[in-house]
């Protein structure tokens, strides 16, 4: 199982990524303290992007890719995966 995110900011992507890997970092949700250790990726990452049909990606995602802070979102995902070893 892999978690695929589409969060629009590096901060939100990191919170969601940490939630499904380390457990809810806010300690208020049902996953508080529960580390699922699931691998997590963002739809903007090349290894995910390359899995989509190009026409579907262009229609559904590409316009957002041009306005989002793509590099920081990708860096946040990689940092979470490295931190938890997933």
C-alpha positions as CSV (number, residue, x, y, z in Angstrom):
1,X,0.0,0.0,0.0
2,X,1.2,3.5,-0.9
3,X,-0.3,6.8,0.2
4,X,-0.6,9.4,-2.6
5,X,-1.0,13.0,-1.6
6,X,-2.1,16.0,-3.6
7,X,-1.7,18.7,-0.9
8,X,-1.1,22.2,-2.2
9,X,1.6,23.4,0.2
10,X,4.8,21.9,1.6
11,X,3.6,22.3,5.1
12,X,0.3,20.5,4.6
13,X,2.0,17.7,2.6
14,X,4.5,17.2,5.4
15,X,1.8,17.0,8.1
16,X,-0.2,14.4,6.1
17,X,2.9,12.5,5.3
18,X,4.0,12.4,8.9
19,X,0.5,11.3,9.9
20,X,0.6,8.2,7.8
21,X,4.2,7.3,8.6
22,X,4.8,8.4,12.2
23,X,1.3,9.0,13.5
24,X,-0.7,12.2,13.9
25,X,1.8,14.9,14.8
26,X,-0.9,17.1,16.4
27,X,-1.9,14.3,18.7
28,X,-5.6,15.0,18.3
29,X,-6.7,12.5,15.6
30,X,-7.3,8.8,15.7
31,X,-3.7,8.1,14.5
32,X,-2.1,10.0,17.4
33,X,1.0,8.0,18.4
34,X,0.2,5.2,15.8
35,X,3.0,4.9,13.3
36,X,1.7,3.2,10.2
37,X,5.0,3.4,8.4
38,X,3.3,3.7,5.0
39,X,5.3,4.9,2.1
40,X,4.0,8.3,1.0
41,X,4.4,10.2,-2.2
42,X,3.0,13.4,-3.8
43,X,1.3,13.4,-7.2
44,X,3.9,16.0,-8.3
45,X,6.9,13.7,-7.8
46,X,8.4,12.3,-11.0
47,X,8.2,8.7,-9.9
48,X,4.4,9.1,-9.5
49,X,3.9,11.5,-12.4
50,X,5.5,9.1,-14.8
51,X,2.9,6.4,-13.9
52,X,0.0,8.5,-15.2
53,X,-1.4,8.6,-18.7
54,X,0.1,11.9,-20.0
55,X,-3.2,13.2,-21.2
56,X,-4.9,12.5,-17.8
57,X,-2.0,14.2,-15.9
58,X,-2.1,17.2,-18.2
59,X,-5.9,17.6,-17.8
60,X,-6.1,16.9,-14.1
61,X,-2.8,18.0,-12.5
62,X,-0.5,20.0,-14.8
63,X,-2.1,23.4,-14.3
64,X,-1.6,23.1,-10.5
65,X,2.0,22.1,-11.0
66,X,2.7,25.4,-12.6
67,X,1.4,27.4,-9.6
68,X,2.4,25.3,-6.6
69,X,5.8,25.3,-4.9
70,X,6.6,22.0,-6.5
71,X,10.3,21.8,-5.4
72,X,9.5,22.4,-1.7
73,X,6.6,20.0,-1.8
74,X,8.8,17.3,-3.2
75,X,11.6,18.1,-0.7
76,X,9.1,17.8,2.1
77,X,8.1,14.3,0.9
78,X,11.6,13.2,0.6
79,X,12.5,14.5,4.1
80,X,9.7,12.6,5.7
81,X,10.6,9.3,3.9
82,X,14.2,9.7,4.9
83,X,13.3,10.5,8.5
84,X,11.3,7.4,8.9
85,X,13.2,5.1,6.6
86,X,10.2,4.4,4.3
